[in-house]
Amino acid sequence: MRTAFIESICELASRDPRIWLLAGDLGFSVLEKFAERFPDRFLNVGIAEQNMTGVATGLAVSGNIVFTYSIANFPTLRCLEQIRNDVCYHRANVKIVAVGGGFTYGSSGYSHHGLEDLSILSGLPEMTVLAPGDPHEARLAVEAIVRRDGPCYLRLGKAGEPFVHATPPKFEIGRAIQVRDGNDATLISTGGMLTRAIDSHEKLRARGIEARVLSMHTVKPLDEAAVLCAAEQTGAIVTLEEHNCRGGLGSAVADVLAQAGIGVPFGKVAVPDRFFSKAGSQSHFQLLLGDPIELVVRLLSRNKVDKAPSQKGLAA
Amino acid sequence: MRITDSRELAKRVRTCALRMVHASKASHIGSCLSATDILAVLYARVLRIDSSRPGWPDRDRFILSKGHAAAMLYAVLAQQGFFPVEWLDDYCRDGSPLTGHATVCVPGVDVSTGSLGHGLPIACGMALAAKHKSQTPSRVFCLMGDGECDEGSVWEAALFAPQHKLDNLVAIVDCNRLQGFGETRQVAELEPIVDKWRAFRWAVRDIDGHDLPTIEDTLAAVPFEPGRPSVIVARTVKGKGVSYMEDQLAWHYRSPNAEQLAQALDEVEHAA
């Protein structure tokens, strides 16, 4: 996803002279492409994220489109008040990019786990929050946030994620992408958990359960229609996220369901409310979040009366 | 009609700010009065701005990083024609855009502030943008408090500005030696503050922040050195202009009652 980001931003910057990239002293072997092609629009601002965000705001309100870039929590939590008061309150065209979301840097330890960003950034008015599911979505997300006026947050993985989509899908901020069809249950995932959702779909199929898979690349604004559709047409909903269980994708989806008064069995695969103090790869941690398949099966077994499992409905 | 007499503008701003803070029972009058003379010179004699075109792209920018001194900023903007003076009566009232910390919802305000330490980084970004568009002569002025220099983000920006040769950037530090809950020397001694800014590679001038001709001569000399940002350390008195407020921590918070207001207005009116 990181490669998709840098290729996309270089292409966009070659056509739009307003695009700047500010990095917080990171980007070795990644950002050189941009820095070499556009030296007067690239800044290594140093290990100073509050200043990075303020400088980005000043550049943006002067008519530019400014990306800030760092790892995990550094471009967000370290300078959250700047994001709130400077970026969001001024509706500034600042696009905050965090590579290494979730457990991408799992073995680096807790300081490098990005697990609260989606809920915290979603809490800010004027902020659009995106966590693309694969490199195709990542590239399209970069293009979309450049077109979109105002503050955006983009959570990326690192490098080497598998392409889930065979070809670039139709991408629209706020519209979930249905990646697999199915009407027995729905798996809604955001960010890097998409591959886990696809894997779960296959394992559920082997057990005779057809699970719809939605890539909810935009956490805010959430595709509420897709959620409600899934609730009406399928027998259970499970959300998947590499994010704390409080306030992320699962909470956003539950909010929609509760307010709509739809009583569909619902569960979350998310990071429990505790620290992880041991090293581990991303996949190691993803497995620690719980088993989506068993969760779906358990939720469906609650479903005594309502939906016929093989009922075909309208596509999302 | 833009007022070009600094002394007259300063008197009007002090008068308005005192009335506003009294009427709304707001805080921060002491913080306003220490910086009024600087602000008056800026808006009467220095800033290239146009009240009929607050969004003029080539204008000078002014950031009140010590955003709690909003009353004086609103007063100066009203006096210089950015919006009707009557709006000042609604300062901090229900539904009024004139909130207690400076906000861009008010015509003429370039940046919303209120949490300290935010202004200088934004000023750096604006200065960088102006330099990038080399045709624009815009300068960026950022007024901070001395207590505000406790915030680390100020020093992040202080490292950044000379690195990028932002000689169209002018920081002004209102050194009134008092902060929120003590004297600056009791809380976190900033002296030698001039040496600090010089060590951060800024060009520094140390002046009396209430001497109008000196303020004007100093601002006329920016940039003090080509290729470097400029900083003016302005030695001021908190509450300047009202005898019972001068150098008193309490007047960071208190609002003058009717009797105190009358005395204050009288002193301001008859100041030398």
Interface residues (C-beta under 8 A of the other chain):
Chain A: D40 R41 L43 V45 G46 A48 Q50 N51 M52 T53 G54 V55 A56 T57 G58 L59 A60 V61 S62 G63 N64 E81 Q82 N85 D86 Y89 H90
Chain B: P57 V104 V111 S112 T113 G114 S115 G117 H118 L120 P121 I122 A123 C124 G125 M126 A127 L128 A129 A130 H132 G152 S153 E156 A157 L159 F160 H164
